[in-house]
Amino acid sequence: MDIRNHPDAPDFEELQDILVEPVPRSEIEARRENGALLIEDNVREREDLNVVAYVSDDSDGTNANDIGVPLFRLIQLFGTPQLPEFQAGEDISGRRDATFKYLFRVTNKGDPVELPSEWLMTIHDSHVRFAASVAEWRDENTDFVADPKLALASYALALQLVLDPVECVYEGVPF
């Protein structure tokens, strides 16, 4: 089911006071140098939530854009992915399910709506489909399952970031 139709997902309007900012690469590298691991809960792959996000005006997936469109929009907004292993020209032999990934700090500036005041999320591809994950820094590689409300809110935020074109037209096509 598309995130916009999921009965437990927040409406986009409920998320208007939430700030999404990329985590600086220097912060990522510093945490990793101190031994921290970024652990993620991929919302798209959670069977208990059964949710997808179509990058389309239609929530039924009609005329959905392929993964290149959200990546292009993310690059327009934030530049290239800041995680070192997803930089162009880096060794890609370890990539399995994702070819790009952005790490964001999310800050809830408004009514909590049952969400924490701050959390981390990644926006990435998962088996060439648009995906988002709730993320945490941990000292060891342990299983992590995010609260369902937080997972759904993160996925809705991720879709909201890439759903509308950034004002740019090339050969008559809006991006």
C-alpha positions in Angstrom: 0.0 0.0 0.0 1.3 3.5 -0.8 2.3 5.5 2.2 -0.3 8.2 1.3 -3.0 5.6 1.7 -1.7 3.8 4.7 -4.3 4.2 7.6 -1.6 4.7 10.2 0.6 7.1 8.3 0.5 10.8 9.0 -0.9 13.2 6.5 1.7 15.4 4.8 0.1 18.4 6.6 0.9 16.9 10.0 4.6 16.9 9.0 4.9 20.6 8.0 6.8 21.6 11.2 9.4 19.0 10.7 12.9 20.0 9.6 15.0 17.6 7.5 18.7 18.4 7.2 21.6 16.3 5.8 24.1 15.2 8.3 27.5 16.6 7.5 30.0 14.2 6.1 32.5 15.3 8.7 30.1 14.2 11.5 29.6 10.8 9.8 33.3 10.3 9.5 33.9 11.4 13.1 31.3 9.0 14.5 32.7 6.1 12.4 36.3 6.9 13.6 34.9 6.6 17.2 33.6 3.1 16.3 29.9 3.9 15.8 27.9 1.9 13.2 24.9 3.3 11.4 22.1 0.8 12.0 18.9 1.1 9.8 15.4 -0.2 9.7 14.3 -0.2 6.1 10.6 0.8 6.2 9.9 -0.5 2.7 11.0 -4.0 3.6 9.1 -4.3 6.8 6.4 -6.9 6.4 4.4 -5.7 9.4 3.9 -2.3 7.7 3.3 -3.5 4.1 4.1 0.0 2.7 5.7 1.4 -0.4 6.1 5.0 -1.7 5.4 5.7 -5.4 7.1 8.8 -6.8 4.0 9.7 -8.7 1.1 12.1 -8.6 -1.0 8.9 -8.3 -0.8 6.9 -5.0 -1.7 3.7 -6.9 1.6 3.7 -8.7 0.2 4.8 -12.1 2.9 6.6 -14.0 5.4 6.2 -11.2 8.9 7.5 -11.8 11.8 5.2 -11.7 14.5 5.6 -9.0 16.5 8.1 -11.2 13.9 10.9 -10.7 14.0 10.9 -6.8 17.8 10.7 -7.0 18.0 13.6 -9.4 15.7 15.7 -7.1 17.8 14.8 -4.0 21.0 15.8 -5.8 19.4 19.1 -6.8 18.4 19.8 -3.2 21.3 18.4 -1.2 24.2 17.6 -3.6 25.6 14.1 -3.9 25.2 11.6 -1.1 27.4 12.4 1.9 28.0 8.9 3.0 31.6 8.1 2.0 30.8 4.7 0.5 28.2 6.2 -1.8 30.5 8.8 -3.4 31.0 8.7 -7.1 34.3 7.1 -8.0 34.5 5.1 -4.8 34.8 1.3 -4.6 31.3 -0.1 -5.3 32.1 -3.8 -4.8 30.3 -3.8 -1.5 27.0 -2.3 -2.7 24.3 -4.9 -2.8 20.8 -3.4 -2.4 21.5 0.3 -2.6 23.3 2.4 -5.1 22.8 5.8 -3.3 22.0 6.8 0.3 21.6 10.1 2.1 21.6 10.5 5.9 19.3 13.1 7.4 18.7 14.5 10.9 15.0 15.1 11.4 13.9 17.7 14.0 10.3 18.0 15.1 9.7 21.7 15.6 6.0 21.6 16.1 3.4 19.4 17.8 5.0 16.1 18.6 2.3 14.0 16.9 3.7 11.0 18.8 7.1 11.5 17.3 10.5 12.2 19.0 11.9 15.7 18.9 14.8 14.4 16.8 15.9 11.3 14.9 17.9 10.0 12.0 16.7 8.7 8.7 18.2 7.6 5.4 16.7 8.0 1.9 18.0 5.4 -0.5 17.1 2.9 -3.1 16.3 -0.6 -2.2 16.4 -3.2 -5.0 16.0 -0.2 -7.4 12.9 1.1 -5.6 12.5 4.3 -3.6 13.0 3.6 0.1 13.7 5.2 3.5 15.0 3.9 6.8 14.9 5.0 10.4 18.6 5.0 11.5 20.5 5.1 14.8 24.2 5.2 15.7 25.2 2.2 17.7 28.4 0.7 19.1 27.7 -2.7 17.6 25.7 -4.3 14.8 22.4 -5.2 16.5 18.9 -5.6 15.2 16.9 -2.5 15.1 13.1 -2.1 14.5 11.8 1.4 14.7 8.5 2.3 16.3 5.8 1.9 13.5 4.6 5.5 13.8 8.2 6.8 13.5 8.8 4.5 10.5 5.7 5.6 8.7 6.4 9.3 9.4 10.0 8.9 8.1 8.8 7.2 4.9 6.1 9.9 4.4 8.8 12.6 4.9 11.1 11.0 2.4 8.4 10.8 -0.2 7.4 14.4 0.5 11.0 15.5 -0.2 11.1 14.0 -3.7 7.5 14.0 -4.8 7.4 17.5 -6.3 9.8 18.7 -9.0 12.4 21.2 -8.1 11.9 24.1 -10.4 14.1 23.2 -13.4 13.1 22.5 -17.0 15.3 20.7 -19.5 14.0 20.0 -22.9 10.5 20.7 -21.7 10.7 18.2 -18.8 10.2 19.5 -15.3 12.6 18.1 -12.7 
